Amino acid sequence: MDKYLILIKKFDNFNKDAHEVVIDNLYDLGVEGVEIKTPWTKKELDQVNGDYFAIENNIDETIINAYIQETDYLKNKIEIDKILGNYNITNVEDEEKWLLAYQKYFNIMKPGNKFVIVPAWLNYEAKEGELIIKIDPSIAFGTGSHPTTKNVLLLMENINFFNKRVADVGAGSGILSIGSHLMGAKDILVIDNDEDAIKVSKENLIEFNNIEFMVNNLLDDIDIKFDIIIANIVADVIKLLAQYLDKNLSEGGIFLVSGIIDNKWQEVKQQILSKGLKLEKKTEEDGWVTAKFIKE
């Protein structure tokens, strides 16, 4: 069995706009999973009020943990060095420990008033009004702590999902699909072009019977009209997804988008508006934009 490595890079001032480029390049060089750990803001710490977050786990700087097999690392070390500069390496003895390494970074989180994201290996008793999203994100997929996921969940808390048909495009670990189910959605289609993502989503959503899974390129060859389409991906892919809104979003339907760096927001917005949708709400945090559009 090949040995796994964790490449650890710390940034005092991480350039948010460079985020997508850094991560994409690492994946091209054999990295199998990337975790970005950022310091909790004062607002976030005040919000959880010590109930959901172990304060001692907070960090002072942004840390990227990149998980890679040793053979891939040695083959691509020169290019990886150019991307990361100075970084540290931790050896992982076997695959099982590699897959479990991320768990120490994943804590119980409450992004807003309703949803509480709970790691599958922890127990948590829901308080009144709380909806529990219990997941094991696996190493390559989201835990819900990033502003892109967190702010979609905040928007979802104020949307009527009851009896709605939902598509979660680029579902990753399935957090937003679980949230849709808990909010009363009737049917949910979970879509990702990554078979591993669909595998993780299936494991996290195994107890729900109103959810279908599909490895697919966006909404290609899907003739269903959805009441709500959720896309927490990247700006350029959201622009492509907008081409399906005529066919796949019902009149009065909602298009929730996230994962958009702020300097690409205007072009994404214009692309969606050109499809006859209206911008209803926009939030921005740490250079990331999340938005809700309505199809008039």
ChimeraX attribute file (.defattr): number of C-alpha atoms within 10 A of each C-alpha:
attribute: neighborCount
match mode: 1-to-1
recipient: residues
	/A:1	6
	/A:2	11
	/A:3	14
	/A:4	23
	/A:5	24
	/A:6	23
	/A:7	20
	/A:8	17
	/A:9	17
	/A:10	18
	/A:11	13
	/A:12	9
	/A:13	8
	/A:14	14
	/A:15	9
	/A:16	13
	/A:17	15
	/A:18	10
	/A:19	12
	/A:20	14
	/A:21	11
	/A:22	13
	/A:23	18
	/A:24	12
	/A:25	14
	/A:26	22
	/A:27	15
	/A:28	10
	/A:29	16
	/A:30	19
	/A:31	23
	/A:32	15
	/A:33	18
	/A:34	22
	/A:35	19
	/A:36	17
	/A:37	18
	/A:38	17
	/A:39	13
	/A:40	17
	/A:41	10
	/A:42	8
	/A:43	9
	/A:44	15
	/A:45	16
	/A:46	10
	/A:47	15
	/A:48	15
	/A:49	11
	/A:50	10
	/A:51	12
	/A:52	17
	/A:53	18
	/A:54	11
	/A:55	12
	/A:56	6
	/A:57	12
	/A:58	15
	/A:59	12
	/A:60	11
	/A:61	15
	/A:62	15
	/A:63	18
	/A:64	21
	/A:65	21
	/A:66	23
	/A:67	29
	/A:68	23
	/A:69	19
	/A:70	18
	/A:71	14
	/A:72	16
	/A:73	20
	/A:74	10
	/A:75	12
	/A:76	16
	/A:77	14
	/A:78	10
	/A:79	14
	/A:80	19
	/A:81	11
	/A:82	9
	/A:83	14
	/A:84	16
	/A:85	9
	/A:86	10
	/A:87	13
	/A:88	11
	/A:89	13
	/A:90	12
	/A:91	13
	/A:92	19
	/A:93	13
	/A:94	13
	/A:95	15
	/A:96	10
	/A:97	11
	/A:98	19
	/A:99	16
	/A:100	11
	/A:101	15
	/A:102	17
	/A:103	15
	/A:104	8
	/A:105	12
	/A:106	19
	/A:107	17
	/A:108	23
	/A:109	21
	/A:110	25
	/A:111	22
	/A:112	17
	/A:113	13
	/A:114	20
	/A:115	23
	/A:116	23
	/A:117	25
	/A:118	22
	/A:119	19
	/A:120	15
	/A:121	10
	/A:122	10
	/A:123	10
	/A:124	15
	/A:125	7
	/A:126	11
	/A:127	10
	/A:128	7
	/A:129	9
	/A:130	14
	/A:131	18
	/A:132	19
	/A:133	25
	/A:134	22
	/A:135	24
	/A:136	21
	/A:137	24
	/A:138	21
	/A:139	21
	/A:140	20
	/A:141	20
	/A:142	22
	/A:143	26
	/A:144	26
	/A:145	20
	/A:146	17
	/A:147	20
	/A:148	26
	/A:149	22
	/A:150	24
	/A:151	25
	/A:152	25
	/A:153	23
	/A:154	17
	/A:155	17
	/A:156	20
	/A:157	16
	/A:158	10
	/A:159	13
	/A:160	13
	/A:161	20
	/A:162	13
	/A:163	13
	/A:164	18
	/A:165	21
	/A:166	26
	/A:167	28
	/A:168	25
	/A:169	27
	/A:170	24
	/A:171	27
	/A:172	29
	/A:173	28
	/A:174	30
	/A:175	26
	/A:176	25
	/A:177	26
	/A:178	23
	/A:179	23
	/A:180	28
	/A:181	23
	/A:182	15
	/A:183	21
	/A:184	14
	/A:185	22
	/A:186	15
	/A:187	18
	/A:188	23
	/A:189	19
	/A:190	26
	/A:191	26
	/A:192	22
	/A:193	16
	/A:194	15
	/A:195	14
	/A:196	16
	/A:197	23
	/A:198	22
	/A:199	16
	/A:200	22
	/A:201	27
	/A:202	18
	/A:203	15
	/A:204	21
	/A:205	21
	/A:206	10
	/A:207	9
	/A:208	11
	/A:209	10
	/A:210	12
	/A:211	20
	/A:212	14
	/A:213	16
	/A:214	16
	/A:215	16
	/A:216	17
	/A:217	14
	/A:218	20
	/A:219	19
	/A:220	9
	/A:221	8
	/A:222	11
	/A:223	10
	/A:224	14
	/A:225	18
	/A:226	22
	/A:227	21
	/A:228	26
	/A:229	24
	/A:230	23
	/A:231	25
	/A:232	22
	/A:233	18
	/A:234	18
	/A:235	23
	/A:236	13
	/A:237	16
	/A:238	22
	/A:239	16
	/A:240	13
	/A:241	19
	/A:242	20
	/A:243	15
	/A:244	16
	/A:245	21
	/A:246	14
	/A:247	13
	/A:248	20
	/A:249	22
	/A:250	19
	/A:251	15
	/A:252	13
	/A:253	22
	/A:254	24
	/A:255	24
	/A:256	21
	/A:257	26
	/A:258	27
	/A:259	26
	/A:260	26
	/A:261	22
	/A:262	18
	/A:263	13
	/A:264	15
	/A:265	18
	/A:266	10
	/A:267	13
	/A:268	21
	/A:269	19
	/A:270	12
	/A:271	18
	/A:272	23
	/A:273	16
	/A:274	11
	/A:275	15
	/A:276	13
	/A:277	24
	/A:278	17
	/A:279	15
	/A:280	10
	/A:281	12
	/A:282	15
	/A:283	16
	/A:284	16
	/A:285	14
	/A:286	11
	/A:287	15
	/A:288	21
	/A:289	23
	/A:290	27
	/A:291	21
	/A:292	21
	/A:293	23
	/A:294	21
	/A:295	20
	/A:296	12
